[in-house]
Amino acid sequence: MSETYIPVLLLFGVSVLNAVGMMVATHILNPRRSTPQKDMPYESGMIPLGDTRARFSVKFYMVAISFIIFDLEAIFLIPWAVEMRYLGWEGFIAVSIFVAVLVVGLIYEWKKGGLEWD
């Protein structure tokens, strides 16, 4: 085995030991005190209100998808901004097309009323 892999294997071993140690420590240190509220299928012992199969509006999902899309835009723009001088005009044109496509999508969604929360 090459000496270059020793630090990686050491880090992997420490990570595995840390994960196992935390799991063992939580089982040893955590006393289990059951109550009727804790045994309910809802977190924090809250009493459920209404039907658990309540439907959400489609607009909720539209806003959620829009949020994800524009988060991805930020994820792609940050590396471009860091390497902007190295990429030159080709990189600028590519990012401009990328942003233009997203702006067209945003305008379409806005015109369709996907951003209105009623």
The first five atom37 places (N, CA, C, CB, O) and aatype in JSON, in Angstrom:
{
  "aatype": [12, 15, 6, 16, 18, 9, 14, 19, 10, 10, 10, 13, 7, 19, 15, 19, 10, 2, 0, 19, 7, 12, 12, 19, 0, 16, 8, 9, 10, 2, 14, 1, 1, 15, 16, 14, 5, 11, 3, 12, 14, 18, 6, 15, 7, 12, 9, 14, 10, 7, 3, 16, 1, 0, 1, 13, 15, 19, 11, 13, 18, 12, 19, 0, 9, 15, 13, 9, 9, 13, 3, 10, 6, 0, 9, 13, 10, 9, 14, 17, 0, 19, 6, 12, 1, 18, 10, 7, 17, 6, 7, 13, 9, 0, 19, 15, 9, 13, 19, 0, 19, 10, 19, 19, 7, 10, 9, 18, 6, 17, 11, 11, 7, 7, 10, 6, 17, 3],
  "atom_mask": [
    [1, 1, 1, 1, 1],
    [1, 1, 1, 1, 1],
    [1, 1, 1, 1, 1],
    [1, 1, 1, 1, 1],
    [1, 1, 1, 1, 1],
    [1, 1, 1, 1, 1],
    [1, 1, 1, 1, 1],
    [1, 1, 1, 1, 1],
    [1, 1, 1, 1, 1],
    [1, 1, 1, 1, 1],
    [1, 1, 1, 1, 1],
    [1, 1, 1, 1, 1],
    [1, 1, 1, 0, 1],
    [1, 1, 1, 1, 1],
    [1, 1, 1, 1, 1],
    [1, 1, 1, 1, 1],
    [1, 1, 1, 1, 1],
    [1, 1, 1, 1, 1],
    [1, 1, 1, 1, 1],
    [1, 1, 1, 1, 1],
    [1, 1, 1, 0, 1],
    [1, 1, 1, 1, 1],
    [1, 1, 1, 1, 1],
    [1, 1, 1, 1, 1],
    [1, 1, 1, 1, 1],
    [1, 1, 1, 1, 1],
    [1, 1, 1, 1, 1],
    [1, 1, 1, 1, 1],
    [1, 1, 1, 1, 1],
    [1, 1, 1, 1, 1],
    [1, 1, 1, 1, 1],
    [1, 1, 1, 1, 1],
    [1, 1, 1, 1, 1],
    [1, 1, 1, 1, 1],
    [1, 1, 1, 1, 1],
    [1, 1, 1, 1, 1],
    [1, 1, 1, 1, 1],
    [1, 1, 1, 1, 1],
    [1, 1, 1, 1, 1],
    [1, 1, 1, 1, 1],
    [1, 1, 1, 1, 1],
    [1, 1, 1, 1, 1],
    [1, 1, 1, 1, 1],
    [1, 1, 1, 1, 1],
    [1, 1, 1, 0, 1],
    [1, 1, 1, 1, 1],
    [1, 1, 1, 1, 1],
    [1, 1, 1, 1, 1],
    [1, 1, 1, 1, 1],
    [1, 1, 1, 0, 1],
    [1, 1, 1, 1, 1],
    [1, 1, 1, 1, 1],
    [1, 1, 1, 1, 1],
    [1, 1, 1, 1, 1],
    [1, 1, 1, 1, 1],
    [1, 1, 1, 1, 1],
    [1, 1, 1, 1, 1],
    [1, 1, 1, 1, 1],
    [1, 1, 1, 1, 1],
    [1, 1, 1, 1, 1],
    [1, 1, 1, 1, 1],
    [1, 1, 1, 1, 1],
    [1, 1, 1, 1, 1],
    [1, 1, 1, 1, 1],
    [1, 1, 1, 1, 1],
    [1, 1, 1, 1, 1],
    [1, 1, 1, 1, 1],
    [1, 1, 1, 1, 1],
    [1, 1, 1, 1, 1],
    [1, 1, 1, 1, 1],
    [1, 1, 1, 1, 1],
    [1, 1, 1, 1, 1],
    [1, 1, 1, 1, 1],
    [1, 1, 1, 1, 1],
    [1, 1, 1, 1, 1],
    [1, 1, 1, 1, 1],
    [1, 1, 1, 1, 1],
    [1, 1, 1, 1, 1],
    [1, 1, 1, 1, 1],
    [1, 1, 1, 1, 1],
    [1, 1, 1, 1, 1],
    [1, 1, 1, 1, 1],
    [1, 1, 1, 1, 1],
    [1, 1, 1, 1, 1],
    [1, 1, 1, 1, 1],
    [1, 1, 1, 1, 1],
    [1, 1, 1, 1, 1],
    [1, 1, 1, 0, 1],
    [1, 1, 1, 1, 1],
    [1, 1, 1, 1, 1],
    [1, 1, 1, 0, 1],
    [1, 1, 1, 1, 1],
    [1, 1, 1, 1, 1],
    [1, 1, 1, 1, 1],
    [1, 1, 1, 1, 1],
    [1, 1, 1, 1, 1],
    [1, 1, 1, 1, 1],
    [1, 1, 1, 1, 1],
    [1, 1, 1, 1, 1],
    [1, 1, 1, 1, 1],
    [1, 1, 1, 1, 1],
    [1, 1, 1, 1, 1],
    [1, 1, 1, 1, 1],
    [1, 1, 1, 1, 1],
    [1, 1, 1, 0, 1],
    [1, 1, 1, 1, 1],
    [1, 1, 1, 1, 1],
    [1, 1, 1, 1, 1],
    [1, 1, 1, 1, 1],
    [1, 1, 1, 1, 1],
    [1, 1, 1, 1, 1],
    [1, 1, 1, 1, 1],
    [1, 1, 1, 0, 1],
    [1, 1, 1, 0, 1],
    [1, 1, 1, 1, 1],
    [1, 1, 1, 1, 1],
    [1, 1, 1, 1, 1],
    [1, 1, 1, 1, 1]
  ],
  "atom_positions": [
    [[0.85, -1.17, 0.0], [0.0, 0.0, 0.0], [0.9, 1.24, 0.0], [-0.97, 0.0, 1.23], [1.9, 1.29, 0.71]],
    [[0.54, 2.18, -0.78], [1.34, 3.4, -0.89], [1.18, 4.26, 0.35], [0.95, 4.19, -2.15], [0.14, 4.23, 1.01]],
    [[2.2, 5.02, 0.66], [2.16, 5.89, 1.84], [1.21, 7.07, 1.65], [3.55, 6.4, 2.17], [0.85, 7.72, 2.63]],
    [[0.82, 7.34, 0.43], [-0.08, 8.48, 0.19], [-1.49, 8.2, 0.67], [-0.1, 8.84, -1.29], [-2.26, 9.13, 0.91]],
    [[-1.87, 6.93, 0.81], [-3.21, 6.58, 1.25], [-3.35, 6.52, 2.76], [-3.61, 5.28, 0.66], [-4.47, 6.44, 3.27]],
    [[-2.27, 6.54, 3.49], [-2.32, 6.41, 4.95], [-3.11, 7.54, 5.6], [-0.9, 6.38, 5.51], [-3.94, 7.25, 6.47]],
    [[-2.92, 8.81, 5.23], [-3.75, 9.86, 5.85], [-5.24, 9.7, 5.55], [-3.28, 11.22, 5.37], [-6.08, 9.98, 6.41]],
    [[-5.57, 9.25, 4.34], [-6.98, 9.05, 3.99], [-7.57, 7.92, 4.82], [-7.13, 8.75, 2.49], [-8.68, 8.05, 5.34]],
    [[-6.85, 6.83, 4.94], [-7.34, 5.71, 5.75], [-7.43, 6.08, 7.22], [-6.43, 4.5, 5.57], [-8.35, 5.65, 7.91]],
    [[-6.49, 6.87, 7.7], [-6.53, 7.34, 9.08], [-7.76, 8.21, 9.32], [-5.26, 8.11, 9.43], [-8.45, 8.04, 10.33]],
    [[-8.04, 9.13, 8.4], [-9.23, 9.98, 8.52], [-10.5, 9.15, 8.46], [-9.24, 11.04, 7.41], [-11.43, 9.4, 9.21]],
    [[-10.55, 8.17, 7.57], [-11.7, 7.28, 7.48], [-11.91, 6.51, 8.77], [-11.53, 6.31, 6.31], [-13.04, 6.38, 9.25]],
    [[-10.83, 5.99, 9.33], [-10.93, 5.25, 10.59], [-11.41, 6.12, 11.74], [0.0, 0.0, 0.0], [-12.25, 5.69, 12.53]],
    [[-10.88, 7.33, 11.84], [-11.32, 8.26, 12.9], [-12.8, 8.6, 12.72], [-10.47, 9.55, 12.89], [-13.54, 8.68, 13.7]],
    [[-13.23, 8.79, 11.47], [-14.64, 9.11, 11.21], [-15.56, 7.96, 11.6], [-14.84, 9.44, 9.73], [-16.6, 8.18, 12.21]],
    [[-15.17, 6.75, 11.26], [-15.99, 5.58, 11.62], [-16.04, 5.41, 13.14], [-15.44, 4.3, 10.95], [-17.1, 5.16, 13.7]],
    [[-14.89, 5.55, 13.8], [-14.88, 5.44, 15.26], [-15.72, 6.54, 15.91], [-13.44, 5.51, 15.78], [-16.4, 6.29, 16.9]],
    [[-15.67, 7.74, 15.37], [-16.47, 8.83, 15.9], [-17.96, 8.53, 15.76], [-16.12, 10.14, 15.2], [-18.73, 8.74, 16.7]],
    [[-18.38, 8.05, 14.59], [-19.79, 7.74, 14.36], [-20.26, 6.61, 15.28], [-20.02, 7.35, 12.89], [-21.33, 6.72, 15.89]],
    [[-19.49, 5.56, 15.39], [-19.87, 4.44, 16.26], [-19.88, 4.89, 17.72], [-18.9, 3.24, 16.08], [-20.78, 4.53, 18.47]],
    [[-18.88, 5.68, 18.11], [-18.83, 6.17, 19.49], [-20.03, 7.04, 19.84], [0.0, 0.0, 0.0], [-20.56, 6.95, 20.94]],
    [[-20.45, 7.88, 18.91], [-21.63, 8.72, 19.17], [-22.9, 7.88, 19.3], [-21.8, 9.75, 18.06], [-23.74, 8.16, 20.15]],
    [[-23.04, 6.87, 18.47], [-24.22, 6.01, 18.55], [-24.25, 5.24, 19.87], [-24.26, 5.03, 17.36], [-25.3, 5.13, 20.5]],
    [[-23.1, 4.72, 20.28], [-23.04, 3.99, 21.55], [-23.31, 4.94, 22.72], [-21.66, 3.31, 21.71], [-24.03, 4.58, 23.65]],
    [[-22.73, 6.14, 22.68], [-22.93, 7.1, 23.76], [-24.39, 7.52, 23.89], [-22.05, 8.33, 23.53], [-24.88, 7.68, 25.0]],
    [[-25.09, 7.69, 22.78], [-26.51, 8.08, 22.88], [-27.35, 6.96, 23.48], [-27.05, 8.46, 21.5], [-28.31, 7.24, 24.21]],
    [[-27.02, 5.73, 23.19], [-27.8, 4.63, 23.77], [-27.49, 4.44, 25.25], [-27.52, 3.33, 23.02], [-28.36, 4.03, 26.01]],
    [[-26.29, 4.73, 25.66], [-25.92, 4.57, 27.07], [-26.42, 5.75, 27.9], [-24.4, 4.44, 27.21], [-26.96, 5.55, 28.99]],
    [[-26.25, 6.95, 27.41], [-26.56, 8.15, 28.2], [-28.01, 8.6, 28.12], [-25.68, 9.26, 27.75], [-28.45, 9.37, 28.97]],
    [[-28.77, 8.14, 27.14], [-30.14, 8.6, 26.97], [-31.12, 7.68, 27.69], [-30.48, 8.68, 25.49], [-31.33, 6.55, 27.26]],
    [[-31.73, 8.15, 28.78], [-32.75, 7.33, 29.42], [-34.04, 7.37, 28.61], [-33.0, 7.8, 30.88], [-34.47, 8.43, 28.16]],
    [[-34.66, 6.22, 28.43], [-35.9, 6.13, 27.65], [-37.07, 6.17, 28.61], [-35.94, 4.84, 26.78], [-37.34, 5.21, 29.33]],
    [[-37.78, 7.3, 28.62], [-38.98, 7.44, 29.44], [-40.17, 7.59, 28.52], [-38.86, 8.65, 30.42], [-40.38, 8.66, 27.94]],
    [[-40.95, 6.55, 28.4], [-42.1, 6.56, 27.49], [-43.29, 7.25, 28.13], [-42.47, 5.13, 27.09], [-43.62, 7.02, 29.29]],
    [[-43.93, 8.11, 27.35], [-45.2, 8.73, 27.75], [-46.17, 8.55, 26.59], [-45.02, 10.26, 28.12], [-45.75, 8.34, 25.46]],
    [[-47.46, 8.64, 26.88], [-48.42, 8.5, 25.76], [-48.21, 9.54, 24.67], [-49.85, 8.61, 26.29], [-48.4, 9.26, 23.49]],
    [[-47.81, 10.75, 25.06], [-47.59, 11.78, 24.05], [-46.37, 11.46, 23.19], [-47.41, 13.15, 24.72], [-46.39, 11.69, 21.98]],
    [[-45.32, 10.94, 23.79], [-44.12, 10.61, 23.03], [-44.33, 9.41, 22.12], [-42.96, 10.35, 23.96], [-43.67, 9.29, 21.09]],
    [[-45.24, 8.51, 22.5], [-45.48, 7.32, 21.7], [-46.37, 7.58, 20.5], [-46.08, 6.24, 22.56], [-46.54, 6.71, 19.65]],
    [[-46.95, 8.79, 20.42], [-47.77, 9.14, 19.26], [-46.87, 9.31, 18.04], [-48.58, 10.44, 19.52], [-45.68, 9.61, 18.19]],
    [[-47.4, 9.12, 16.84], [-46.56, 9.18, 15.64], [-46.23, 10.59, 15.17], [-47.24, 8.46, 14.53], [-45.98, 10.79, 13.98]],
    [[-46.21, 11.55, 16.05], [-45.86, 12.92, 15.71], [-44.71, 13.36, 16.59], [-47.07, 13.88, 15.86], [-44.64, 12.97, 17.76]],
    [[-43.81, 14.16, 16.05], [-42.67, 14.57, 16.83], [-43.07, 15.6, 17.87], [-41.58, 15.13, 15.93], [-44.09, 16.27, 17.73]],
    [[-42.3, 15.74, 18.9], [-42.45, 16.69, 20.0], [-43.67, 16.39, 20.86], [-42.54, 18.09, 19.47], [-44.03, 17.22, 21.7]],
    [[-44.3, 15.27, 20.69], [-45.44, 14.93, 21.53], [-46.67, 15.77, 21.25], [0.0, 0.0, 0.0], [-47.57, 15.84, 22.08]],
    [[-46.73, 16.42, 20.1], [-47.88, 17.27, 19.77], [-49.08, 16.4, 19.41], [-47.54, 18.22, 18.6], [-48.95, 15.36, 18.76]],
    [[-50.24, 16.84, 19.82], [-51.48, 16.14, 19.49], [-51.82, 16.47, 18.04], [-52.65, 16.55, 20.46], [-51.84, 17.64, 17.66]],
    [[-52.09, 15.45, 17.22], [-52.38, 15.72, 15.81], [-53.72, 16.46, 15.65], [-52.41, 14.41, 15.01], [-54.7, 16.16, 16.33]],
    [[-53.72, 17.42, 14.73], [-54.93, 18.18, 14.42], [-55.33, 17.9, 12.98], [-54.7, 19.71, 14.65], [-54.53, 18.06, 12.07]],
    [[-56.55, 17.48, 12.79], [-57.04, 17.26, 11.44], [-56.54, 15.97, 10.84], [0.0, 0.0, 0.0], [-55.94, 15.13, 11.5]],
    [[-56.83, 15.84, 9.55], [-56.46, 14.65, 8.8], [-54.98, 14.69, 8.44], [-57.32, 14.51, 7.54], [-54.45, 15.74, 8.08]],
    [[-54.31, 13.57, 8.53], [-52.89, 13.52, 8.19], [-52.68, 13.51, 6.69], [-52.24, 12.3, 8.82], [-51.55, 13.69, 6.22]],
    [[-53.71, 13.3, 5.94], [-53.6, 13.27, 4.48], [-54.13, 14.55, 3.85], [-54.35, 12.06, 3.91], [-54.74, 14.52, 2.78]],
    [[-53.91, 15.66, 4.5], [-54.37, 16.95, 3.98], [-53.6, 17.28, 2.7], [-54.18, 18.07, 5.03], [-52.4, 17.02, 2.6]],
    [[-54.31, 17.84, 1.74], [-53.68, 18.18, 0.46], [-53.13, 19.6, 0.51], [-54.68, 18.04, -0.71], [-53.73, 20.49, 1.1]],
    [[-51.98, 19.77, -0.12], [-51.38, 21.09, -0.26], [-51.76, 21.66, -1.62], [-49.84, 21.03, -0.08], [-52.0, 20.92, -2.57]],
    [[-51.81, 22.97, -1.69], [-52.09, 23.64, -2.95], [-50.93, 23.44, -3.91], [-52.35, 25.14, -2.72], [-49.77, 23.3, -3.5]],
    [[-51.24, 23.42, -5.2], [-50.22, 23.3, -6.22], [-49.28, 24.5, -6.16], [-50.85, 23.17, -7.61], [-48.11, 24.37, -6.5]],
    [[-49.78, 25.65, -5.75], [-48.95, 26.85, -5.67], [-47.83, 26.68, -4.65], [-49.81, 28.07, -5.31], [-46.74, 27.24, -4.82]],
    [[-48.08, 25.91, -3.62], [-47.02, 25.61, -2.65], [-45.87, 24.91, -3.33], [-47.57, 24.75, -1.49], [-44.7, 25.24, -3.11]],
    [[-46.18, 23.94, -4.17], [-45.14, 23.2, -4.87], [-44.45, 24.07, -5.92], [-45.72, 21.96, -5.52], [-43.25, 23.92, -6.16]],
    [[-45.18, 24.97, -6.55], [-44.59, 25.88, -7.54], [-43.55, 26.78, -6.87], [-45.69, 26.73, -8.22], [-42.46, 26.99, -7.41]],
    [[-43.89, 27.31, -5.71], [-42.94, 28.17, -4.99], [-41.73, 27.34, -4.55], [-43.62, 28.84, -3.78], [-40.6, 27.82, -4.61]],
    [[-41.96, 26.12, -4.1], [-40.86, 25.26, -3.65], [-39.92, 24.94, -4.81], [-41.4, 23.96, -3.04], [-38.7, 24.98, -4.65]],
    [[-40.47, 24.61, -5.96], [-39.64, 24.3, -7.12], [-38.88, 25.54, -7.58], [-40.49, 23.74, -8.27], [-37.71, 25.46, -7.96]],
    [[-39.54, 26.7, -7.54], [-38.85, 27.95, -7.91], [-37.69, 28.22, -6.98], [-39.84, 29.14, -7.89], [-36.61, 28.64, -7.41]],
    [[-37.9, 27.98, -5.7], [-36.82, 28.18, -4.73], [-35.63, 27.29, -5.06], [-37.32, 27.9, -3.3], [-34.49, 27.74, -5.01]],
    [[-35.89, 26.04, -5.38], [-34.82, 25.11, -5.7], [-34.09, 25.54, -6.97], [-35.37, 23.69, -5.86], [-32.86, 25.47, -7.04]],
    [[-34.85, 25.97, -7.97], [-34.23, 26.39, -9.23], [-33.3, 27.57, -9.01], [-35.3, 26.75, -10.27], [-32.18, 27.59, -9.54]],
    [[-33.74, 28.56, -8.24], [-32.9, 29.74, -8.06], [-31.78, 29.5, -7.05], [-33.75, 30.91, -7.62], [-30.8, 30.24, -7.05]],
    [[-31.92, 28.51, -6.21], [-30.76, 28.08, -5.41], [-29.71, 27.45, -6.3], [-31.2, 27.09, -4.3], [-28.51, 27.69, -6.14]],
    [[-30.15, 26.63, -7.24], [-29.2, 26.02, -8.18], [-28.53, 27.09, -9.04], [-29.92, 25.0, -9.08], [-27.36, 26.95, -9.39]],
    [[-29.27, 28.15, -9.36], [-28.65, 29.24, -10.11], [-27.49, 29.83, -9.31], [-29.69, 30.32, -10.44], [-26.42, 30.1, -9.87]],
    [[-27.7, 30.04, -8.03], [-26.63, 30.6, -7.2], [-25.45, 29.63, -7.12], [-27.16, 30.91, -5.79], [-24.3, 30.05, -7.11]],
    [[-25.75, 28.34, -7.06], [-24.67, 27.34, -6.98], [-23.81, 27.37, -8.23], [-25.25, 25.93, -6.76], [-22.6, 27.18, -8.16]],
    [[-24.43, 27.6, -9.39], [-23.66, 27.65, -10.62], [-22.97, 29.0, -10.84], [-24.56, 27.35, -11.8], [-21.93, 29.06, -11.49]],
    [[-23.54, 30.08, -10.3], [-22.95, 31.4, -10.52], [-21.75, 31.67, -9.62], [-24.0, 32.46, -10.29], [-20.86, 32.43, -10.01]],
    [[-21.7, 31.09, -8.45], [-20.58, 31.35, -7.53], [-19.25, 30.85, -8.1], [-20.85, 30.69, -6.17], [-18.28, 31.6, -8.1]],
    [[-19.16, 29.61, -8.6], [-17.88, 29.19, -9.19], [-17.51, 30.02, -10.42], [-17.94, 27.71, -9.57], [-16.34, 30.3, -10.65]],
    [[-18.52, 30.41, -11.21], [-18.23, 31.25, -12.37], [-17.66, 32.6, -11.93], [-19.51, 31.47, -13.21], [-16.71, 33.1, -12.54]],
    [[-18.23, 33.18, -10.86], [-17.73, 34.46, -10.39], [-16.3, 34.35, -9.88], [-18.63, 35.0, -9.28], [-15.51, 35.29, -10.03]],
    [[-15.96, 33.23, -9.29], [-14.6, 33.04, -8.78], [-13.6, 32.94, -9.94], [-14.52, 31.78, -7.9], [-12.5, 33.49, -9.86]],
    [[-13.97, 32.26, -11.0], [-13.08, 32.03, -12.14], [-13.41, 32.93, -13.34], [-13.14, 30.58, -12.57], [-13.04, 32.6, -14.46]],
    [[-14.09, 34.03, -13.11], [-14.57, 34.88, -14.2], [-13.43, 35.38, -15.1], [-15.33, 36.06, -13.64], [-13.56, 35.34, -16.33]],
    [[-12.34, 35.84, -14.53], [-11.24, 36.38, -15.34], [-10.56, 35.3, -16.18], [-10.21, 37.05, -14.44], [-10.11, 35.57, -17.29]],
    [[-10.49, 34.08, -15.64], [-9.85, 32.99, -16.38], [-10.73, 32.53, -17.54], [-9.56, 31.82, -15.44], [-10.21, 32.18, -18.6]],
    [[-12.06, 32.53, -17.35], [-12.97, 32.02, -18.38], [-13.14, 32.99, -19.55], [-14.31, 31.73, -17.77], [-13.44, 32.56, -20.66]],
    [[-12.96, 34.26, -19.31], [-13.03, 35.25, -20.4], [-14.43, 35.45, -20.94], [0.0, 0.0, 0.0], [-15.43, 35.21, -20.26]],
    [[-14.47, 35.89, -22.2], [-15.76, 36.22, -22.81], [-16.61, 34.97, -23.08], [-15.53, 36.98, -24.12], [-17.84, 35.05, -23.05]],
    [[-15.98, 33.85, -23.34], [-16.76, 32.63, -23.59], [-17.56, 32.24, -22.35], [-15.83, 31.47, -24.01], [-18.73, 31.86, -22.44]],
    [[-16.91, 32.34, -21.2], [-17.61, 32.04, -19.95], [-18.7, 33.05, -19.66], [0.0, 0.0, 0.0], [-19.76, 32.68, -19.16]],
    [[-18.44, 34.32, -19.98], [-19.45, 35.36, -19.76], [-20.67, 35.13, -20.65], [-18.86, 36.75, -20.04], [-21.8, 35.28, -20.19]],
    [[-20.45, 34.77, -21.9], [-21.57, 34.52, -22.81], [-22.36, 33.29, -22.36], [-21.06, 34.33, -24.26], [-23.59, 33.29, -22.4]],
    [[-21.67, 32.25, -21.94], [-22.35, 31.03, -21.47], [-23.21, 31.32, -20.25], [-21.33, 29.93, -21.14], [-24.35, 30.86, -20.17]],
    [[-22.68, 32.08, -19.3], [-23.45, 32.41, -18.1], [-24.59, 33.36, -18.44], [-22.54, 33.04, -17.02], [-25.66, 33.27, -17.84]],
    [[-24.38, 34.25, -19.4], [-25.45, 35.16, -19.82], [-26.61, 34.38, -20.42], [-24.93, 36.19, -20.82], [-27.77, 34.69, -20.16]],
    [[-26.32, 33.36, -21.23], [-27.37, 32.52, -21.8], [-28.08, 31.75, -20.69], [-26.79, 31.54, -22.84], [-29.3, 31.64, -20.7]],
    [[-27.31, 31.22, -19.74], [-27.89, 30.49, -18.61], [-28.85, 31.37, -17.82], [-26.78, 29.96, -17.69], [-29.97, 30.95, -17.5]],
    [[-28.42, 32.59, -17.5], [-29.27, 33.5, -16.74], [-30.47, 33.94, -17.57], [-28.45, 34.74, -16.28], [-31.57, 34.1, -17.03]],
    [[-30.29, 34.14, -18.88], [-31.41, 34.54, -19.74], [-32.48, 33.46, -19.77], [-30.91, 34.83, -21.18], [-33.67, 33.77, -19.73]],
    [[-32.08, 32.2, -19.83], [-33.07, 31.11, -19.82], [-33.84, 31.11, -18.49], [-32.36, 29.73, -20.03], [-35.05, 30.92, -18.48]],
    [[-33.13, 31.31, -17.39], [-33.8, 31.36, -16.09], [-34.73, 32.57, -15.97], [-32.77, 31.38, -14.96], [-35.8, 32.47, -15.36]],
    [[-34.33, 33.71, -16.53], [-35.19, 34.9, -16.49], [-36.45, 34.67, -17.32], [-34.42, 36.14, -17.02], [-37.54, 35.07, -16.91]],
    [[-36.32, 34.03, -18.48], [-37.49, 33.7, -19.29], [-38.43, 32.79, -18.5], [-37.08, 33.04, -20.63], [-39.64, 32.98, -18.53]],
    [[-37.87, 31.8, -17.81], [-38.69, 30.91, -16.98], [-39.38, 31.66, -15.84], [0.0, 0.0, 0.0], [-40.54, 31.4, -15.53]],
    [[-38.66, 32.59, -15.22], [-39.25, 33.39, -14.15], [-40.37, 34.26, -14.66], [-38.18, 34.24, -13.48], [-41.41, 34.37, -14.01]],
    [[-40.19, 34.89, -15.81], [-41.25, 35.73, -16.4], [-42.47, 34.88, -16.73], [-40.74, 36.46, -17.67], [-43.6, 35.29, -16.48]],
    [[-42.25, 33.69, -17.29], [-43.35, 32.79, -17.61], [-44.12, 32.41, -16.34], [-42.83, 31.52, -18.31], [-45.35, 32.43, -16.31]],
    [[-43.38, 32.05, -15.31], [-44.03, 31.67, -14.06], [-44.79, 32.85, -13.45], [-42.99, 31.15, -13.05], [-45.89, 32.68, -12.92]],
    [[-44.22, 34.04, -13.54], [-44.86, 35.24, -13.01], [-46.15, 35.53, -13.77], [-43.9, 36.45, -13.09], [-47.16, 35.85, -13.15]],
    [[-46.13, 35.43, -15.1], [-47.32, 35.69, -15.92], [-48.41, 34.65, -15.67], [-46.94, 35.7, -17.41], [-49.6, 34.97, -15.73]],
    [[-48.03, 33.43, -15.38], [-49.0, 32.36, -15.1], [-49.57, 32.45, -13.69], [-48.36, 31.0, -15.3], [-50.52, 31.73, -13.35]],
    [[-49.0, 33.33, -12.83], [-49.49, 33.47, -11.47], [-48.9, 32.48, -10.49], [0.0, 0.0, 0.0], [-49.45, 32.26, -9.41]],
    [[-47.8, 31.88, -10.85], [-47.18, 30.89, -9.97], [-46.54, 31.48, -8.73], [0.0, 0.0, 0.0], [-46.27, 30.75, -7.77]],
    [[-46.3, 32.78, -8.73], [-45.67, 33.42, -7.58], [-46.68, 34.06, -6.63], [-44.69, 34.47, -8.05], [-46.3, 34.6, -5.59]],
    [[-47.94, 34.01, -6.98], [-48.98, 34.59, -6.13], [-49.4, 33.56, -5.07], [-50.21, 35.05, -6.97], [-49.64, 32.4, -5.39]],
    [[-49.47, 34.0, -3.84], [-49.79, 33.11, -2.74], [-51.14, 33.53, -2.16], [-48.67, 33.13, -1.64], [-51.21, 34.4, -1.29]],
    [[-52.22, 32.93, -2.65], [-53.59, 33.27, -2.18], [-54.14, 32.19, -1.31], [-54.54, 33.51, -3.35], [-55.26, 32.29, -0.83]]
  ]
}
